[in-house]
Amino acid sequence: MIKPCGSTPQEAREKGCHFDVISFCWLPSQCYDAELSREFDEANHLQWFLDPNRTEPLTHEQIMTGEYTGLYVNWEYHVRHCTAMWKKMHRAIILGNGQGAKAIDGYIGVYEHTKHCEHMLLAGRNIAPDIINTRIAVKYPDCGV
């Protein structure tokens, strides 16, 4: 499916899409792994800020609206995002699409994302987990790569 959630939060909601806190993507049910997203969300390492100095934090409720983009997060979030994306891809491969697994979306289905995560994990071994060094944006990827 090409752009199944449109290009705005309102459009995504109207199309029945879900906001995924792991990837900061609006995804249709076919590509949304609710269990994995819940696991990521409950790990209690999530903080979002409008600015890199942490003076304007956002609440979980604000984030889950999918309305905020260009936010700042800490290194821990980035690392956990990468490992969760690999889990999502692995779950799709192991379970198979016809047997309860979710399709892979166009955000993680692009090999560049895997290379990016590899580079971040290897290059960032000495970065403090709480340092704000990552900016995230809301995305509207294709579904079913």
WOSULRA-V490397 format. One record per helix or strand of 2 or more residues. SS is the DSSP state (H for helix, E for strand). FROM is the first residue (numbers start at 1). TO is the last residue. If there is no record, write none. Layout:
BEGIN
SS/FROM/TO, SS/FROM/TO
END
This chain:
BEGIN
H/9/14, E/18/20, E/25/27, H/29/31, H/34/41, E/48/49, E/57/58, H/60/63, E/71/74, H/75/95, H/97/99, H/111/123, E/132/136
END
